[in-house]
Each structure stands twice: as structure tokens, then as C-alpha cells.
Amino acid sequence: MNGRRRAAVGAAATTLALGGAAAAATAVAASFARAVVTPRRHKPDDVEVLQVGPRRVVLAASPDTVVPGRYGVWTDAGRGHFRVGDVLEVTGGADGGGGGRVVRELLAVDSGAALPGAARWNQYYYAGDPTSALGLPHEDLLVPGEVGDLPCWCVPPAGEPSDTWAVLVHGRGATREEALRALPVLHRLGIPSLVPAYRNDADGPASAAALYGLGDTEWQDVEAVARHALARGARRLVVVGWSMGGAILLQFTARSPLAEDVAALVLDGPVVDWYDVLDHQARQRGVPVRLGRYGLRLLAHPLGRRLVGVEGPVDLRTMDWVRRAEELVLPVLLLHSDDDDYVPSGPSQRLARARPDLVTYVPSTTARHTKEWNVDPERWESAVTDFLRSTLGLGADPGAAPGAGGGR
């Protein structure tokens, strides 16, 4: 083989190798992006109940079970549920690394039986609907939306109806039960509440691709629910969101003509910069950040999005509210723990620093993702109550003191 031919063969081999590496990188990036937008229909058991006594329960130690606060535990594939409180003792493996045990106060058995075995942690503390979980009367609605009817709880207030209504939006992969913790505060303040499912929830309508839009599409479902509230007599709205629910609400207030009827936002552990969140998730999954970023670019690219399967381009730059901070026009209460393990608090801190005129920031520690209420319900409810009274010009709380939320 002469030199020219050897060079040609070498060049061809290099091209094939580079092409193969590029294809492999694209496959990893597309897989990461697809995981980000794919709803998790099945949630496996993630906690082991070791012993149950009259007023205490022993659990296998894990990063969730050793954290102070109030939580729930689903048993028997979700058919049973009990609630736990204070950590009474932790022995061995307290960091959740294996072999440890944590003893917690057993507060109540809501359904089924509290028995040893595999179970699933419930960060919402409550389980069920507003009536079964909190003793609050509610109405089950179906609100027409763009892709189908949206199941929705309507919870009337204590006392005379108000012309200020709340719309509460849960996070990615969560359920409407995530909002139960906030309902007693709004109920006592005289604010009717709507708690909807949105597209691609387990109990919501499916879009054509059955994938999340990370707020880029779901805000239209919030718009439908807001329109329903206005048709029923609301004159202004408060919107409350957790995690991706925060990203959805920020898009709603930026893109919907109904945003002029919104008086304030309450955001708990919100996604205000998807790039920061997904860089963090890539590191946790062992995916190089540059490949994770490549996957996120695929979401916005007309051809790349076909590899992921989303219906339309999802441009995460439009959901970076640190960069868009000057566009905020509404008062925001922002609650975020520095120990949030899923959505880092850095972007929330930066947004608060950029707009101290509009953002009331309530930092905390210890709580994992969207569990600020669980760790310190009195502080959470006091912050929300004070913010809404001040922002909306409400009178004194006619009901119980903050922190006295309902329960069975």
C-alpha cells in the first residue's frame, strides 16, 4: 500500500471513529433529555418499615427518613397510609448509607394497617383529597383544557367567599396531594382554592407525545383553570407552585393574557433556571454536564427534538428567570432550602438578590426538596400568611394560629 493510499485509509478510519463517537454522544444526550421530560408512572417502594409499636415506628435509615419533620408512609402498594413525626432515635448508618435504623413518632394511621415491610415515603405528609385528609369540604371538578378535561379540587374558604382565588400547581412527577399542606392556610384566610391536575399527570389528560414540556406547555392548563376561577367570581388570583409548578406559573404570568388578574406568586423550591437544575441532575446521574447540555439543546432544535420525542421545541432559555429578572412585575414569596437535593437553591438566591423590590425570600436549611413545610410548618405557614395579608391587604386571620393545619 503506497503512502497516499495509507493516508486515505487512515483518514476514513478517523472519520468513522469520530462519527461513531458523535453518534454515541448524541444517544447519551438524547437519553438524558428524554428522561427529563418523561413522566414516571410507577413509583417503587423506597423505605423499609422494620417495626411498629403503639406510638412509634422503626424505619431503615435513609437520606429521607432521618430528616426532622412530619411525613407520611404509603403501605401495601398505596392502599394503606400512616403519618410520622419527630425523630426519636437514630442508630448506625445515620446518613442513610445502609444498616441504620431510625425511630420516629407514629402520629396516625389513616388507612390500612401500619405493618413491617416495603413501603413508600410520602413527602406530602397528607394523603387523599381535601375532605379525607384535612376535613375540608371540596368539590371535584373537570375543567376543560387544551388537551382534555383537567381534574380539579375546588375548596371553598371558611366564612364568606372572597373575590381572591388561589390556583395551586404541583411539581414534576408529583400529584395534587402535594398542595394539601397549603390548603389550611388559604382556607383560614378566606381564599377559595383550585388544585388542578395538568397534562400528562397520572390522572390528567395526555398530550399527543405524553411528555412534559417543563412549563412551556403546561402553563396553558393553568390558564384554563384561572379562566374557570374568573368565571366563578374571582377578581384576582394568587398562584402557588412547587418545583416545576413554579416554572409553570412563571410561564403563565409571562405569557397568558390572564396574568393581569394575578396579584402574587408563592413558590416553594421552584425551578427558576432549568439549566442549573439539569446540570445538577446530570452530575448526580454520572452524565458529563456538557452532554447534558447537548441534550437540552436537542429539546429546542427542530430536528433534535424528534430524537427526544417532544411535540414542539422547548427552549429553556425562556425559562431562566435569573436572566429575565428585570421582567418580573408581580410580588413573589420564594421559599427554598439550601439542602434541597433536587433543585439547588442558588438560582432562587440570585433571583432574590436581583429583585429585592418584588421577591420576599425565605431561606432555610435541613429540608430536602419541597419539604420546607414538613420541617417547620409553623414558619412556612407564618411566612405565607404574612405575605398574603400584606400583599393582598387581607385582615387578621379569623381561624386558628399558623401551624394549626387540619388532619385526621
Solvent accessible surface area in square Angstrom, and as a share of the most:
residue,aa,sasa,rsa
1,M,128,0.57
2,N,100,0.52
3,G,41,0.39
4,R,211,0.77
5,R,149,0.54
6,R,136,0.50
7,A,66,0.51
8,A,61,0.47
9,V,80,0.46
10,G,36,0.35
11,A,61,0.47
12,A,54,0.42
13,A,57,0.44
14,T,76,0.44
15,T,91,0.53
16,L,137,0.68
17,A,66,0.51
18,L,119,0.59
19,G,40,0.38
20,G,40,0.39
21,A,61,0.47
22,A,59,0.45
23,A,64,0.50
24,A,57,0.45
25,A,28,0.22
26,T,32,0.19
27,A,61,0.47
28,V,63,0.36
29,A,0,0.00
30,A,6,0.04
31,S,59,0.38
32,F,9,0.04
33,A,0,0.00
34,R,98,0.36
35,A,42,0.32
36,V,3,0.02
37,V,0,0.00
38,T,55,0.32
39,P,14,0.09
40,R,137,0.50
41,R,133,0.48
42,H,142,0.63
43,K,61,0.26
44,P,68,0.43
45,D,76,0.39
46,D,87,0.45
47,V,13,0.07
48,E,74,0.33
49,V,2,0.01
50,L,58,0.29
51,Q,94,0.42
52,V,50,0.29
53,G,24,0.23
54,P,124,0.78
55,R,188,0.69
56,R,121,0.44
57,V,0,0.00
58,V,13,0.07
59,L,0,0.00
60,A,31,0.24
61,A,9,0.07
62,S,26,0.17
63,P,62,0.39
64,D,36,0.19
65,T,0,0.00
66,V,34,0.19
67,V,17,0.10
68,P,70,0.44
69,G,11,0.10
70,R,63,0.23
71,Y,1,0.00
72,G,0,0.00
73,V,0,0.00
74,W,28,0.10
75,T,9,0.05
76,D,87,0.45
77,A,86,0.67
78,G,37,0.36
79,R,167,0.61
80,G,1,0.01
81,H,5,0.02
82,F,1,0.00
83,R,11,0.04
84,V,0,0.00
85,G,3,0.03
86,D,90,0.46
87,V,46,0.26
88,L,84,0.42
89,E,88,0.39
90,V,52,0.30
91,T,63,0.37
92,G,55,0.53
93,G,31,0.30
94,A,54,0.42
95,D,112,0.58
96,G,22,0.21
97,G,69,0.67
98,G,53,0.51
99,G,82,0.78
100,G,4,0.04
101,R,94,0.34
102,V,0,0.00
103,V,18,0.10
104,R,0,0.00
105,E,60,0.27
106,L,24,0.12
107,L,71,0.35
108,A,26,0.20
109,V,70,0.40
110,D,24,0.12
111,S,47,0.30
112,G,63,0.61
113,A,54,0.42
114,A,14,0.11
115,L,114,0.57
116,P,83,0.52
117,G,27,0.26
118,A,60,0.46
119,A,1,0.01
120,R,58,0.21
121,W,18,0.06
122,N,0,0.00
123,Q,43,0.19
124,Y,16,0.06
125,Y,9,0.03
126,Y,5,0.02
127,A,9,0.07
128,G,33,0.32
129,D,40,0.21
130,P,0,0.00
131,T,65,0.38
132,S,46,0.30
133,A,1,0.01
134,L,9,0.05
135,G,56,0.54
136,L,20,0.10
137,P,86,0.54
138,H,42,0.19
139,E,80,0.36
140,D,104,0.54
141,L,26,0.13
142,L,119,0.59
143,V,3,0.02
144,P,98,0.61
145,G,23,0.22
146,E,112,0.50
147,V,49,0.28
148,G,26,0.25
149,D,75,0.39
150,L,0,0.00
151,P,23,0.14
152,C,1,0.01
153,W,16,0.06
154,C,7,0.04
155,V,2,0.01
156,P,59,0.37
157,P,16,0.10
158,A,42,0.32
159,G,69,0.66
160,E,151,0.68
161,P,106,0.67
162,S,32,0.21
163,D,65,0.34
164,T,1,0.00
165,W,20,0.07
166,A,0,0.00
167,V,0,0.00
168,L,0,0.00
169,V,0,0.00
170,H,2,0.01
171,G,1,0.01
172,R,51,0.19
173,G,19,0.18
174,A,17,0.13
175,T,55,0.32
176,R,33,0.12
177,E,28,0.12
178,E,4,0.02
179,A,0,0.00
180,L,0,0.00
181,R,3,0.01
182,A,3,0.03
183,L,1,0.00
184,P,8,0.05
185,V,1,0.01
186,L,2,0.01
187,H,33,0.15
188,R,17,0.06
189,L,16,0.08
190,G,11,0.10
191,I,2,0.01
192,P,4,0.03
193,S,1,0.01
194,L,0,0.00
195,V,1,0.00
196,P,3,0.02
197,A,0,0.00
198,Y,2,0.01
199,R,12,0.04
200,N,1,0.00
201,D,10,0.05
202,A,92,0.71
203,D,73,0.38
204,G,19,0.18
205,P,22,0.14
206,A,62,0.48
207,S,12,0.08
208,A,104,0.80
209,A,32,0.25
210,A,39,0.30
211,L,29,0.14
212,Y,7,0.03
213,G,3,0.03
214,L,0,0.00
215,G,0,0.00
216,D,24,0.12
217,T,44,0.26
218,E,0,0.00
219,W,28,0.10
220,Q,48,0.21
221,D,1,0.01
222,V,2,0.01
223,E,24,0.11
224,A,11,0.08
225,V,0,0.00
226,A,0,0.00
227,R,122,0.45
228,H,45,0.20
229,A,0,0.00
230,L,44,0.22
231,A,89,0.69
232,R,103,0.37
233,G,46,0.44
234,A,7,0.05
235,R,178,0.65
236,R,77,0.28
237,L,0,0.00
238,V,0,0.00
239,V,0,0.00
240,V,4,0.02
241,G,0,0.00
242,W,3,0.01
243,S,9,0.06
244,M,1,0.00
245,G,0,0.00
246,G,0,0.00
247,A,3,0.02
248,I,0,0.00
249,L,0,0.00
250,L,1,0.01
251,Q,1,0.00
252,F,0,0.00
253,T,24,0.14
254,A,45,0.35
255,R,104,0.38
256,S,8,0.05
257,P,101,0.64
258,L,30,0.15
259,A,17,0.13
260,E,154,0.69
261,D,36,0.18
262,V,7,0.04
263,A,23,0.18
264,A,0,0.00
265,L,1,0.01
266,V,0,0.00
267,L,1,0.00
268,D,2,0.01
269,G,0,0.00
270,P,1,0.00
271,V,2,0.01
272,V,2,0.01
273,D,16,0.08
274,W,7,0.02
275,Y,40,0.15
276,D,39,0.20
277,V,1,0.01
278,L,7,0.03
279,D,17,0.09
280,H,36,0.16
281,Q,7,0.03
282,A,1,0.00
283,R,146,0.53
284,Q,107,0.48
285,R,110,0.40
286,G,66,0.63
287,V,27,0.15
288,P,65,0.41
289,V,47,0.27
290,R,174,0.64
291,L,18,0.09
292,G,2,0.02
293,R,84,0.31
294,Y,66,0.25
295,G,0,0.00
296,L,3,0.02
297,R,141,0.51
298,L,13,0.06
299,L,0,0.00
300,A,35,0.27
301,H,92,0.41
302,P,83,0.52
303,L,112,0.56
304,G,5,0.05
305,R,50,0.18
306,R,169,0.62
307,L,90,0.45
308,V,4,0.02
309,G,34,0.33
310,V,10,0.06
311,E,94,0.42
312,G,28,0.27
313,P,73,0.46
314,V,5,0.03
315,D,37,0.19
316,L,3,0.01
317,R,145,0.53
318,T,53,0.31
319,M,3,0.01
320,D,21,0.11
321,W,8,0.03
322,V,40,0.23
323,R,148,0.54
324,R,38,0.14
325,A,7,0.05
326,E,150,0.67
327,E,88,0.39
328,L,12,0.06
329,V,119,0.69
330,L,26,0.13
331,P,39,0.25
332,V,1,0.00
333,L,2,0.01
334,L,0,0.00
335,L,4,0.02
336,H,1,0.00
337,S,0,0.00
338,D,74,0.38
339,D,72,0.37
340,D,11,0.06
341,D,47,0.24
342,Y,67,0.26
343,V,2,0.01
344,P,32,0.20
345,S,9,0.06
346,G,21,0.21
347,P,3,0.02
348,S,1,0.01
349,Q,55,0.25
350,R,92,0.34
351,L,1,0.01
352,A,13,0.10
353,R,164,0.60
354,A,54,0.42
355,R,39,0.14
356,P,100,0.63
357,D,103,0.53
358,L,37,0.18
359,V,11,0.06
360,T,67,0.39
361,Y,51,0.19
362,V,20,0.11
363,P,61,0.38
364,S,26,0.17
365,T,85,0.49
366,T,55,0.32
367,A,1,0.01
368,R,54,0.20
369,H,24,0.11
370,T,1,0.00
371,K,13,0.06
372,E,13,0.06
373,W,5,0.02
374,N,1,0.00
375,V,42,0.24
376,D,55,0.29
377,P,8,0.05
378,E,87,0.39
379,R,106,0.39
380,W,6,0.02
381,E,1,0.00
382,S,39,0.25
383,A,19,0.15
384,V,5,0.03
385,T,1,0.01
386,D,84,0.44
387,F,19,0.08
388,L,0,0.00
389,R,68,0.25
390,S,95,0.61
391,T,45,0.26
392,L,9,0.04
393,G,65,0.62
394,L,43,0.21
395,G,57,0.55
396,A,89,0.69
397,D,24,0.13
398,P,106,0.66
399,G,43,0.41
400,A,48,0.37
401,A,71,0.55
402,P,48,0.30
403,G,14,0.13
404,A,55,0.42
405,G,23,0.23
406,G,30,0.29
407,G,39,0.37
408,R,133,0.48
